[in-house]
Amino acid sequence: MTDNQIYKVIFYNQNKIYEIFARDIYQSEMYGFIEAEEFLFGEKTQMIVDPSEEKLKNEFSGVKRSFIPMHAVIRIDEVEKEGVGKISEMTSSGNVAAFPAAGFNPPGKTKG
């Protein structure tokens, strides 16, 4: 991997859609998670403050690495340059939903 790779990760979290930009994305050693590191937030020279991006910056301030459940990931793209990260509200008429998780039954346990 080269140092100039940038990834856009879109994922679902608590009825919101998060769009973040990061330099490193990889499968975690924790089963069922991906890891995102080195978050990128807008250009430092921007004069206009985007409230959506500021909310995202505040939520991820001090975060070195984030573990995102694989079933919550909507899309991961490698992009040429970073964009504006944001948090969007889910709408009931939207076509994005969390992937249904199968129930887990430990061996020897039965339902009912």
BELCOR-V79406 format. One record per pair of residues at least 12 apart in sequence whose C-alpha atoms are under 6 Angstrom apart, sorted by sequence separation. I is the first residue (numbers start at 1). GAP is how many residues later the second one is. D is the distance in whole Angstrom. If there is no record, write none. Layout:
I & GAP & D
I & GAP & D
This chain:
8 & 12 & 6
24 & 12 & 6
8 & 13 & 5
24 & 13 & 5
7 & 14 & 6
7 & 15 & 5
23 & 15 & 5
6 & 16 & 6
22 & 16 & 5
6 & 17 & 5
22 & 17 & 4
5 & 18 & 6
21 & 18 & 6
22 & 18 & 5
21 & 19 & 5
72 & 26 & 6
37 & 28 & 5
71 & 28 & 6
36 & 29 & 6
36 & 30 & 5
35 & 31 & 6
35 & 32 & 5
53 & 32 & 6
34 & 33 & 6
53 & 33 & 5
33 & 34 & 6
34 & 34 & 5
52 & 34 & 5
33 & 35 & 5
33 & 36 & 4
32 & 37 & 6
33 & 37 & 5
32 & 38 & 5
42 & 42 & 5
12 & 60 & 5
11 & 61 & 5
11 & 62 & 4
11 & 63 & 5
10 & 64 & 5
10 & 65 & 5
20 & 65 & 5
9 & 66 & 6
19 & 66 & 5
9 & 67 & 5
19 & 67 & 5
8 & 68 & 6
8 & 69 & 5
18 & 69 & 5
7 & 70 & 6
17 & 70 & 6
7 & 71 & 4
17 & 71 & 5
6 & 72 & 6
7 & 72 & 6
16 & 72 & 6
6 & 73 & 6
16 & 73 & 5
16 & 74 & 5
15 & 75 & 6
